[in-house]
């Protein structure tokens, strides 16, 4: 929603200001200039990035319209599953979690939280570390170090995606200059043409510079920055899970562990203490 608003504001302002000053839109339509800029930009993007990054960029464009994957309801559900898991482990021991983490899709405990189960990456992350608990892992510091390492790797993969888009945006002005230079070369080859023809050719060359700068600072680079911020918000989901697990390993009661997890969330996504209490009241007692 905000992406569409921003897109309309950027291009509406540029086009509106140009037309308001007496400009004609037809002059800006230079398809071969666009082919040079966007084709070279796409080629450079493919050259400079491995397949996983290219695939990640393609998959991430849906986030531009949908926004971050997680919201307050998602975090409330996460806190709920942390609570029921920690409660079971406290009352029956960590080994009681074994059947649930080995087959989470068949677990009646996990099935209470369908959105969480549908999130494959979060489910695998959670079950992997619960499995370590069932195997006897009890050193909170060592476990935290391993979790931090995994989260750092995941963050690096996401950063590579957003950085690839930002880098492509940074290249657009230079590619616009390339298009402009080629336009000037073409103009010089037509130097004997009348002024109206030369004016059209020079205008076309300048459109290349204009297009490259506009696409860089008005669209591509902002998209890269947006993806960076979105990925940062989504990584908070995994951090919340991590903090809850570490608190549980350190021996805190389930209510305290989930409060530690809740406090790690961004203010806009963080459920209130009362909202968490109300949600816990709706969970099965066993």
Backbone as numpy.savetxt, mean C-alpha at the origin, in Angstrom:
# Nx Ny Nz CAx CAy CAz Cx Cy Cz
-11.91 7.18 -3.50 -12.75 8.38 -3.50 -11.87 9.64 -3.50
-10.94 9.73 -2.56 -10.07 10.90 -2.48 -9.14 10.97 -3.69
-8.76 9.80 -4.22 -7.92 9.80 -5.42 -8.66 10.47 -6.58
-9.93 10.12 -6.74 -10.73 10.70 -7.82 -10.87 12.21 -7.63
-11.11 12.63 -6.39 -11.23 14.06 -6.11 -9.92 14.77 -6.44
-8.80 14.19 -5.99 -7.50 14.79 -6.27 -7.21 14.85 -7.76
-7.54 13.77 -8.48 -7.32 13.73 -9.92 -8.11 14.84 -10.62
-9.36 14.99 -10.22 -10.21 16.03 -10.83 -9.67 17.41 -10.52
-9.22 17.63 -9.28 -8.69 18.94 -8.89 -7.43 19.28 -9.69
-6.50 18.32 -9.79 -5.24 18.57 -10.50 -5.49 18.90 -11.96
-6.15 17.98 -12.65 -6.32 18.17 -14.09 -7.37 19.23 -14.40
-8.37 19.38 -13.52 -9.34 20.44 -13.71 -8.71 21.82 -13.58
-7.79 21.94 -12.62 -7.11 23.22 -12.43 -6.21 23.56 -13.61
-5.45 22.57 -14.07 -4.52 22.80 -15.18 -5.29 23.12 -16.47
-6.24 22.26 -16.80 -6.99 22.46 -18.05 -7.87 23.71 -17.96
-8.50 23.89 -16.79 -9.35 25.07 -16.62 -8.57 26.37 -16.71
-7.40 26.39 -16.07 -6.57 27.58 -16.13 -6.07 27.86 -17.54
-5.72 26.77 -18.25 -5.24 26.93 -19.63 -6.34 27.47 -20.54
-7.52 26.88 -20.44 -8.63 27.33 -21.28 -9.12 28.71 -20.87
-9.05 29.00 -19.56 -9.47 30.32 -19.09 -8.59 31.43 -19.64
-7.34 31.10 -19.92 -6.43 32.08 -20.48 -6.50 32.17 -21.99
-7.46 31.46 -22.58 -7.63 31.52 -24.02 -7.00 30.38 -24.78
-6.49 29.36 -24.09 -5.85 28.23 -24.77 -6.87 27.30 -25.40
-6.42 26.50 -26.34 -7.28 25.54 -27.05 -6.79 24.13 -26.74
-7.72 23.27 -26.31 -7.35 21.92 -25.90 -6.76 21.11 -27.05
-7.21 21.35 -28.25 -6.71 20.58 -29.38 -5.21 20.67 -29.55
-4.64 21.80 -29.15 -3.19 21.99 -29.28 -2.43 21.01 -28.39
-3.04 20.61 -27.26 -2.37 19.73 -26.31 -2.41 18.26 -26.72
-3.22 17.95 -27.73 -3.33 16.55 -28.14 -2.19 16.19 -29.10
-1.15 15.62 -28.52 0.02 15.21 -29.29 0.32 13.75 -28.97
-0.40 12.82 -29.59 -0.28 11.41 -29.21 1.12 10.84 -29.33
1.89 11.30 -30.31 3.24 10.74 -30.46 4.18 11.21 -29.34
3.93 12.41 -28.83 4.68 12.87 -27.66 4.37 11.97 -26.46
3.09 11.61 -26.31 2.68 10.76 -25.20 3.29 9.36 -25.33
3.36 8.87 -26.56 3.96 7.54 -26.77 5.43 7.54 -26.33
6.15 8.61 -26.67 7.56 8.71 -26.28 7.69 8.71 -24.75
6.90 9.56 -24.09 7.02 9.73 -22.64 6.60 8.47 -21.89
5.37 8.02 -22.17 4.83 6.89 -21.40 5.46 5.57 -21.82
5.77 5.43 -23.11 6.42 4.20 -23.55 7.81 4.06 -22.95
8.59 5.15 -22.97 9.93 5.10 -22.38 9.85 4.92 -20.87
8.87 5.57 -20.25 8.70 5.41 -18.80 8.37 3.99 -18.43
7.46 3.36 -19.19 7.09 1.97 -18.93 8.28 1.04 -19.18
9.02 1.31 -20.27 10.18 0.47 -20.54 11.24 0.57 -19.46
11.50 1.80 -19.00 12.46 1.97 -17.91 12.00 1.29 -16.63
10.70 1.35 -16.37 10.14 0.67 -15.20 10.36 -0.84 -15.28
10.15 -1.42 -16.45 10.33 -2.86 -16.62 11.81 -3.24 -16.49
12.69 -2.40 -17.04 14.12 -2.68 -16.98 14.64 -2.65 -15.54
14.16 -1.69 -14.76 14.74 -1.45 -13.44 14.14 -2.26 -12.31
13.11 -3.07 -12.59 12.45 -3.79 -11.50 12.33 -5.27 -11.81
12.54 -6.14 -10.81 12.34 -7.57 -11.01 10.85 -7.90 -11.11
10.57 -9.11 -11.52 9.18 -9.53 -11.74 8.29 -9.38 -10.51
8.75 -9.75 -9.30 7.87 -9.60 -8.13 7.45 -8.16 -7.89
8.34 -7.20 -8.14 7.99 -5.79 -7.94 6.99 -5.34 -8.99
7.22 -5.74 -10.25 6.29 -5.37 -11.31 4.90 -5.94 -11.02
4.88 -7.20 -10.60 3.60 -7.83 -10.25 2.95 -7.13 -9.06
3.78 -6.74 -8.08 3.25 -6.04 -6.91 2.65 -4.70 -7.26
3.29 -3.99 -8.20 2.74 -2.70 -8.64 1.39 -2.89 -9.31
1.30 -3.90 -10.19 0.04 -4.16 -10.89 -1.07 -4.49 -9.90
-0.76 -5.27 -8.88 -1.77 -5.67 -7.91 -2.16 -4.52 -6.98
-1.26 -3.57 -6.79 -1.50 -2.52 -5.81 -2.37 -1.39 -6.33
-2.61 -1.33 -7.63 -3.38 -0.21 -8.15 -4.82 -0.19 -7.65
-5.32 -1.34 -7.25 -6.66 -1.36 -6.68 -6.75 -0.57 -5.39
-5.63 -0.46 -4.68 -5.61 0.28 -3.42 -5.81 1.77 -3.63
-5.52 2.24 -4.84 -5.67 3.67 -5.12 -7.12 4.10 -4.94
-8.03 3.23 -5.35 -9.45 3.54 -5.24 -10.05 3.01 -3.94
-9.58 1.83 -3.50 -10.19 1.22 -2.31 -9.61 1.73 -1.00
-8.39 2.24 -1.02 -7.77 2.72 0.22 -7.11 1.59 0.98
-6.65 1.85 2.21 -5.98 0.83 3.02 -6.87 -0.40 3.24
-6.24 -1.53 3.35 -6.94 -2.80 3.49 -7.67 -2.92 4.82
-7.13 -2.29 5.86 -7.66 -2.47 7.21 -8.29 -1.18 7.72
-9.37 -1.33 8.49 -10.02 -0.19 9.15 -10.30 -0.55 10.61
-11.06 0.29 11.29 -11.30 0.06 12.71 -11.98 -1.29 12.96
-12.91 -1.67 12.10 -13.59 -2.96 12.28 -12.61 -4.12 12.15
-11.65 -3.98 11.22 -10.64 -5.04 11.04 -9.78 -5.19 12.29
-9.41 -4.06 12.88 -8.59 -4.11 14.09 -9.39 -4.63 15.28
-10.66 -4.32 15.30 -11.50 -4.82 16.38 -11.61 -6.34 16.29
-11.75 -6.85 15.08 -11.80 -8.30 14.89 -10.46 -8.94 15.26
-9.35 -8.28 14.89 -8.03 -8.80 15.24 -7.86 -8.89 16.75
-8.26 -7.86 17.45 -8.17 -7.87 18.92 -9.02 -9.00 19.49
-10.17 -9.25 18.85 -11.04 -10.33 19.31 -10.38 -11.69 19.17
-9.74 -11.95 18.03 -9.11 -13.26 17.85 -7.87 -13.39 18.74
-7.16 -12.31 18.95 -6.04 -12.37 19.90 -6.53 -12.76 21.28
-7.65 -12.18 21.66 -8.17 -12.45 23.00 -8.58 -13.91 23.17
-9.35 -14.46 22.22 -9.83 -15.83 22.39 -8.68 -16.83 22.33
-7.66 -16.53 21.52 -6.50 -17.42 21.45 -5.71 -17.36 22.74
-5.47 -16.17 23.25 -4.70 -16.04 24.48 -5.47 -16.62 25.67
-6.78 -16.46 25.66 -7.60 -17.02 26.75 -7.52 -18.53 26.75
-7.60 -19.14 25.56 -7.49 -20.59 25.48 -6.12 -21.07 25.95
-5.08 -20.35 25.52 -3.72 -20.75 25.91 -3.51 -20.61 27.41
-4.09 -19.60 28.01 -3.93 -19.38 29.45 -4.67 -20.45 30.27
-5.83 -20.86 29.79 -6.64 -21.80 30.57 -6.23 -23.26 30.34
-5.80 -23.57 29.11 -5.51 -24.97 28.79 -4.07 -25.22 28.34
-3.28 -24.15 28.27 -1.89 -24.30 27.86 -1.71 -24.08 26.37
-0.49 -23.72 25.98 -0.22 -23.43 24.58 -0.45 -24.62 23.66
-0.29 -25.85 24.19 -0.50 -27.03 23.36 -1.94 -27.14 22.88
-2.87 -26.50 23.59 -4.27 -26.54 23.17 -4.48 -25.81 21.85
-3.50 -25.00 21.43 -3.62 -24.25 20.18 -3.21 -25.08 18.97
-2.58 -26.24 19.21 -1.96 -26.98 18.11 -2.96 -27.35 17.02
-4.09 -27.89 17.39 -5.07 -28.31 16.38 -5.62 -27.13 15.60
-5.68 -25.98 16.22 -6.22 -24.79 15.55 -5.23 -24.21 14.55
-3.95 -24.17 14.92 -2.97 -23.55 14.03 -2.58 -24.47 12.88
-2.72 -25.79 13.06 -2.37 -26.71 11.99 -3.41 -26.69 10.88
-4.68 -26.54 11.24 -5.75 -26.47 10.25 -6.69 -25.32 10.58
-6.22 -24.09 10.39 -7.03 -22.92 10.78 -8.35 -22.81 10.02
-8.37 -23.31 8.78 -9.61 -23.22 7.99 -10.71 -24.10 8.56
-10.32 -25.13 9.33 -11.30 -26.04 9.93 -11.50 -25.76 11.41
-10.82 -24.76 11.93 -10.87 -24.49 13.36 -12.14 -23.73 13.73
-12.95 -24.26 14.66 -14.13 -23.52 15.10 -13.75 -22.21 15.79
-12.57 -22.16 16.38 -12.11 -20.94 17.04 -11.86 -19.85 16.00
-11.15 -20.18 14.93 -10.84 -19.19 13.91 -12.06 -18.83 13.07
-12.99 -19.78 12.92 -14.15 -19.52 12.08 -15.07 -18.46 12.67
-14.85 -18.08 13.91 -15.62 -16.97 14.49 -15.21 -15.63 13.86
-14.08 -15.64 13.15 -13.53 -14.40 12.59 -13.26 -14.60 11.09
-14.31 -14.63 10.28 -14.16 -14.98 8.85 -13.29 -14.03 8.06
-13.32 -12.73 8.36 -12.49 -11.79 7.61 -11.01 -12.03 7.88
-10.69 -12.36 9.10 -9.30 -12.65 9.44 -8.83 -13.92 8.74
-9.66 -14.94 8.73 -9.31 -16.20 8.09 -9.12 -16.00 6.58
-9.88 -15.08 6.00 -9.77 -14.83 4.56 -8.50 -14.07 4.19
-7.85 -13.47 5.18 -6.60 -12.73 4.96 -5.44 -13.72 5.08
-5.03 -14.28 3.96 -4.06 -15.39 3.97 -2.74 -14.99 4.63
-2.21 -13.83 4.29 -0.90 -13.43 4.83 -0.96 -13.27 6.35
-2.00 -12.61 6.84 -2.13 -12.41 8.29 -2.35 -13.74 9.01
-3.15 -14.61 8.42 -3.44 -15.90 9.04 -2.17 -16.74 9.15
-1.39 -16.78 8.08 -0.16 -17.57 8.10 0.83 -17.01 9.11
0.96 -15.69 9.13 1.86 -15.04 10.10 1.47 -15.41 11.53
0.19 -15.30 11.84 -0.30 -15.57 13.18 -0.09 -17.03 13.56
-0.49 -17.94 12.66 -0.38 -19.37 12.96 1.07 -19.83 13.08
1.96 -19.24 12.28 3.37 -19.63 12.35 3.94 -19.38 13.75
3.60 -18.23 14.32 4.17 -17.91 15.63 3.43 -18.59 16.77
2.15 -18.86 16.58 1.45 -19.68 17.57 2.01 -21.10 17.56
2.39 -21.58 16.39 2.98 -22.92 16.29 4.30 -22.98 17.06
5.08 -21.90 16.99 6.32 -21.86 17.77 6.04 -21.96 19.26
4.93 -21.36 19.68 4.57 -21.45 21.11 4.23 -22.89 21.48
3.52 -23.58 20.59 3.18 -24.98 20.89 4.42 -25.88 20.89
5.47 -25.42 20.21 6.72 -26.20 20.18 7.63 -25.89 21.36
7.20 -24.97 22.21 7.95 -24.69 23.43 8.72 -23.40 23.44
8.55 -22.54 22.45 9.23 -21.25 22.45 8.70 -20.39 23.59
9.59 -19.89 24.44 9.15 -19.12 25.60 9.98 -17.87 25.83
11.02 -17.66 25.03 11.86 -16.48 25.19 11.28 -15.34 24.35
10.69 -14.38 25.05 9.99 -13.29 24.35 10.94 -12.44 23.51
12.16 -12.23 23.99 13.12 -11.37 23.27 13.56 -12.03 21.97
13.83 -13.33 22.02 14.24 -14.03 20.80 13.09 -14.07 19.80
11.89 -14.32 20.29 10.73 -14.36 19.42 10.47 -13.00 18.78
10.62 -11.95 19.55 10.42 -10.60 19.03 11.44 -10.27 17.95
12.67 -10.72 18.14 13.71 -10.46 17.14 13.39 -11.14 15.82
12.88 -12.36 15.89 12.51 -13.09 14.67 11.34 -12.41 13.98
10.36 -11.99 14.77 9.19 -11.32 14.20 9.57 -9.99 13.55
10.45 -9.26 14.21 10.91 -7.98 13.64 11.62 -8.21 12.31
12.41 -9.27 12.23 13.12 -9.56 11.00 12.14 -9.88 9.87
11.14 -10.70 10.17 10.15 -11.04 9.14 9.36 -9.81 8.71
8.97 -8.99 9.66 8.22 -7.78 9.33 9.07 -6.80 8.54
10.36 -6.76 8.82 11.26 -5.87 8.08 11.37 -6.33 6.62
11.44 -7.63 6.42 11.49 -8.17 5.06 10.21 -7.83 4.31
9.09 -8.03 4.98 7.79 -7.72 4.37 7.67 -6.24 4.04
8.13 -5.40 4.98 8.08 -3.95 4.75 8.98 -3.58 3.57
10.13 -4.21 3.45 11.04 -3.93 2.35 10.41 -4.29 1.00
9.68 -5.40 0.96 9.01 -5.80 -0.28 7.96 -4.78 -0.68
7.19 -4.30 0.28 6.17 -3.30 -0.01 6.79 -1.96 -0.41
7.88 -1.61 0.27 8.56 -0.35 -0.05 9.11 -0.38 -1.48
9.57 -1.54 -1.92 10.09 -1.65 -3.29 8.99 -1.36 -4.31
7.77 -1.75 -3.99 6.64 -1.50 -4.89 6.35 -0.01 -5.00
6.19 0.65 -3.85 5.89 2.08 -3.87 7.06 2.89 -4.44
8.29 2.47 -4.13 9.47 3.18 -4.64 9.58 3.07 -6.15
9.16 1.93 -6.71 9.21 1.75 -8.16 8.29 2.74 -8.86
7.10 2.96 -8.29 6.17 3.92 -8.87 6.71 5.34 -8.73
7.26 5.66 -7.56 7.82 7.00 -7.34 8.98 7.28 -8.29
9.83 6.28 -8.48 10.98 6.44 -9.39 10.51 6.69 -10.82
9.47 5.97 -11.23 8.94 6.21 -12.57 8.40 7.63 -12.69
7.75 8.12 -11.62 7.27 9.49 -11.63 8.41 10.49 -11.71
9.50 10.20 -11.01 10.67 11.11 -11.04 11.29 11.19 -12.43
11.12 10.11 -13.21 11.72 10.09 -14.55 10.88 10.83 -15.58
9.62 11.06 -15.30 8.72 11.66 -16.29 9.18 13.03 -16.81
9.61 13.97 -15.96 10.06 15.26 -16.50 11.23 15.11 -17.48
12.18 14.24 -17.17 13.32 14.05 -18.08 12.86 13.42 -19.39
11.91 12.50 -19.32 11.40 11.90 -20.55 10.59 12.92 -21.35
9.95 13.86 -20.64 9.27 14.95 -21.33 10.25 15.81 -22.10
11.42 16.02 -21.53 12.47 16.78 -22.23 12.96 16.00 -23.45
13.07 14.67 -23.32 13.45 13.85 -24.47 12.45 14.05 -25.61
11.16 13.99 -25.26 10.12 14.19 -26.27 10.22 15.59 -26.88
10.50 16.58 -26.03 10.61 17.96 -26.52 11.80 18.11 -27.46
12.93 17.51 -27.11 14.13 17.59 -27.96 13.87 16.94 -29.31
13.22 15.80 -29.29 12.90 15.14 -30.56 11.96 16.02 -31.39
11.04 16.71 -30.69 10.15 17.63 -31.39 10.91 18.79 -32.01
11.90 19.29 -31.30 12.73 20.38 -31.84 13.53 19.90 -33.04
14.05 18.68 -32.96 14.79 18.11 -34.09 13.89 18.03 -35.32
12.66 17.57 -35.07 11.71 17.50 -36.18 11.41 18.90 -36.73
11.30 19.87 -35.85 11.04 21.25 -36.28 12.19 21.80 -37.12
13.42 21.53 -36.68 14.58 22.03 -37.43 14.64 21.43 -38.83
14.11 20.24 -38.97 14.09 19.63 -40.29 13.04 20.23 -41.19
12.17 21.04 -40.58 11.10 21.69 -41.37 11.24 23.20 -41.32
12.48 23.67 -41.21 12.73 25.09 -40.99 12.26 25.97 -42.15
12.10 25.37 -43.33 11.67 26.16 -44.49 10.16 26.30 -44.58
9.44 25.65 -43.66 7.98 25.72 -43.67 7.52 27.10 -43.21
6.29 27.49 -43.55 5.77 28.79 -43.12 5.62 28.86 -41.60
5.51 30.08 -41.03 5.45 30.26 -39.58 4.34 29.47 -38.89
3.17 29.37 -39.52 2.08 28.66 -38.84 2.39 27.17 -38.67
3.13 26.61 -39.64 3.54 25.21 -39.51 4.62 25.06 -38.45
5.59 25.95 -38.46 6.64 25.90 -37.45 6.08 26.10 -36.05
5.12 27.01 -35.94 4.51 27.25 -34.63 3.83 26.01 -34.09
3.17 25.28 -34.98 2.51 24.03 -34.55 3.54 23.00 -34.10
4.64 22.91 -34.85 5.68 21.94 -34.50 6.36 22.29 -33.17
6.64 23.58 -32.98 7.28 24.00 -31.72 6.33 23.79 -30.55
5.05 24.11 -30.77 4.07 23.87 -29.72 3.99 22.41 -29.33
4.05 21.52 -30.34 4.03 20.09 -30.06 5.23 19.66 -29.23
6.40 20.25 -29.53 7.60 19.92 -28.75 7.45 20.34 -27.30
6.87 21.51 -27.09 6.69 22.00 -25.72 5.65 21.19 -24.95
4.69 20.62 -25.69 3.69 19.76 -25.04 4.37 18.57 -24.37
5.46 18.08 -24.95 6.19 16.97 -24.35 6.71 17.33 -22.97
7.34 18.49 -22.85 7.85 18.93 -21.55 6.71 19.12 -20.56
5.65 19.77 -21.02 4.49 20.00 -20.16 3.89 18.68 -19.67
3.72 17.73 -20.57 3.09 16.45 -20.21 3.94 15.67 -19.20
5.25 15.65 -19.43 6.12 14.92 -18.52 6.09 15.48 -17.11
6.12 16.82 -17.00 6.10 17.46 -15.67 4.75 17.25 -15.00
3.66 17.42 -15.76 2.33 17.25 -15.18 2.10 15.83 -14.69
2.45 14.85 -15.51 2.24 13.46 -15.11 3.11 13.07 -13.93
4.30 13.66 -13.85 5.18 13.36 -12.72 4.62 13.89 -11.41
4.44 15.21 -11.36 4.08 15.84 -10.09 2.58 15.86 -9.82
1.79 15.62 -10.88 0.35 15.65 -10.69 -0.30 14.29 -10.56
0.42 13.20 -10.94 -0.23 11.89 -10.91 0.68 10.76 -10.43
1.76 10.47 -11.17 2.53 9.25 -10.90 3.25 9.30 -9.55
3.99 10.39 -9.29 4.68 10.50 -8.00 3.71 10.53 -6.81
2.59 11.27 -6.89 1.61 11.20 -5.80 1.06 9.79 -5.58
0.88 9.03 -6.66 0.42 7.64 -6.50 1.47 6.83 -5.73
2.74 7.01 -6.08 3.80 6.31 -5.35 3.81 6.67 -3.88
3.64 7.95 -3.58 3.60 8.38 -2.18 2.39 7.82 -1.46
1.26 7.79 -2.14 0.04 7.24 -1.54 0.22 5.76 -1.21
0.80 5.01 -2.13 1.03 3.59 -1.88 1.98 3.39 -0.70
3.00 4.24 -0.61 3.93 4.15 0.53 3.20 4.34 1.85
2.35 5.35 1.92 1.60 5.62 3.15 0.60 4.51 3.44
-0.05 3.99 2.39 -1.02 2.92 2.58 -0.36 1.65 3.09
0.77 1.30 2.50 1.50 0.12 2.96 1.96 0.30 4.42
2.35 1.53 4.76 2.77 1.79 6.14 1.64 1.59 7.12
0.43 2.03 6.74 -0.73 1.82 7.60 -1.06 0.33 7.73
-0.95 -0.39 6.63 -1.29 -1.81 6.67 -0.26 -2.62 7.47
0.98 -2.18 7.49 1.99 -2.89 8.28 1.70 -2.79 9.77
0.94 -1.78 10.15 0.56 -1.61 11.55 -0.29 -2.79 12.03
-1.03 -3.41 11.12 -1.85 -4.58 11.45 -0.98 -5.71 11.96
0.12 -5.97 11.27 1.03 -7.03 11.67 1.76 -6.66 12.97
2.09 -5.37 13.11 2.74 -4.92 14.35 1.81 -5.13 15.55
0.54 -4.85 15.35 -0.44 -5.05 16.42 -0.47 -6.52 16.84
-0.46 -7.41 15.86 -0.45 -8.84 16.15 0.80 -9.23 16.90
1.92 -8.70 16.45 3.21 -9.01 17.08 3.24 -8.59 18.54
2.79 -7.38 18.81 2.83 -6.86 20.18 1.94 -7.69 21.10
0.77 -8.10 20.59 -0.10 -8.94 21.40 0.54 -10.28 21.72
1.18 -10.91 20.73 1.81 -12.21 20.95 2.96 -12.10 21.94
3.78 -11.07 21.79 4.92 -10.89 22.71 4.42 -10.68 24.14
3.37 -9.89 24.30 2.82 -9.67 25.64 2.32 -10.98 26.24
1.69 -11.81 25.41 1.21 -13.11 25.89 2.38 -13.99 26.33
3.44 -14.02 25.53 4.61 -14.84 25.87 5.26 -14.35 27.16
5.19 -13.06 27.41 5.77 -12.51 28.63 4.92 -12.80 29.87
3.76 -13.41 29.66 2.96 -13.87 30.79 1.80 -12.99 31.19
1.50 -11.97 30.42 0.39 -11.09 30.78 -0.95 -11.77 30.55
-1.95 -11.33 31.29 -3.31 -11.83 31.12 -3.83 -11.43 29.73
-4.77 -12.19 29.16 -5.30 -11.85 27.82 -5.80 -10.41 27.72
-6.48 -9.92 28.75 -6.99 -8.55 28.70 -5.86 -7.53 28.59
-4.75 -7.80 29.26 -3.61 -6.88 29.22 -2.89 -6.99 27.87
-2.75 -8.20 27.36 -2.06 -8.41 26.08 -2.77 -7.69 24.95
-4.10 -7.79 24.92 -4.82 -7.12 23.83 -4.83 -5.60 24.03
-4.71 -5.14 25.27 -4.63 -3.70 25.49 -3.30 -3.17 24.98
-2.22 -3.93 25.18 -0.94 -3.56 24.60 -1.06 -3.46 23.08
-1.73 -4.46 22.48 -1.90 -4.47 21.03 -2.74 -3.27 20.57
-3.79 -2.98 21.29 -4.67 -1.87 20.91 -3.92 -0.55 20.96
-3.08 -0.36 21.94 -2.35 0.90 22.09 -1.34 1.14 20.97
-0.98 0.09 20.22 -0.01 0.25 19.15 -0.63 0.78 17.86
-1.95 0.91 17.82 -2.63 1.29 16.58 -2.65 2.80 16.40
-2.76 3.21 15.14 -2.90 4.63 14.83 -4.23 5.14 15.38
-4.24 6.40 15.76 -5.42 6.95 16.44 -6.69 6.85 15.60
-6.57 7.00 14.28 -7.75 6.95 13.43 -8.34 5.57 13.29
-7.55 4.52 13.55 -8.01 3.14 13.41 -8.20 2.44 14.75
-7.78 3.06 15.82 -7.77 2.40 17.13 -9.17 2.36 17.75
-9.69 1.16 18.03 -10.96 1.08 18.75 -10.78 1.61 20.18
-11.82 2.17 20.74 -11.73 2.64 22.11 -11.77 1.46 23.08
-11.39 1.71 24.31 -11.42 0.66 25.33 -12.85 0.15 25.49
-13.84 1.04 25.45 -15.23 0.65 25.60 -15.69 -0.22 24.43
-15.25 0.13 23.22 -15.63 -0.67 22.05 -15.04 -2.07 22.14
-13.83 -2.18 22.63 -13.22 -3.49 22.80 -13.98 -4.29 23.86
-14.34 -3.65 24.96 -15.08 -4.33 26.01 -16.42 -4.84 25.50
-17.10 -4.04 24.72 -18.39 -4.46 24.16 -18.21 -5.63 23.20
-17.16 -5.60 22.40 -16.91 -6.68 21.48 -16.59 -7.97 22.21
-15.78 -7.88 23.27 -15.44 -9.08 24.05 -16.68 -9.69 24.68
-17.64 -8.86 25.01 -18.87 -9.37 25.61 -19.71 -10.20 24.65
-19.47 -10.06 23.36 -20.23 -10.84 22.37 -19.55 -12.15 22.00
-18.32 -12.37 22.48 -17.59 -13.57 22.14 -18.06 -14.75 23.00
-17.99 -15.97 22.45 -18.35 -17.14 23.25 -17.46 -17.25 24.48
-17.98 -17.76 25.53 -17.23 -17.85 26.79 -16.29 -19.05 26.82
-16.41 -19.95 25.88 -15.56 -21.14 25.87 -15.07 -21.44 24.47
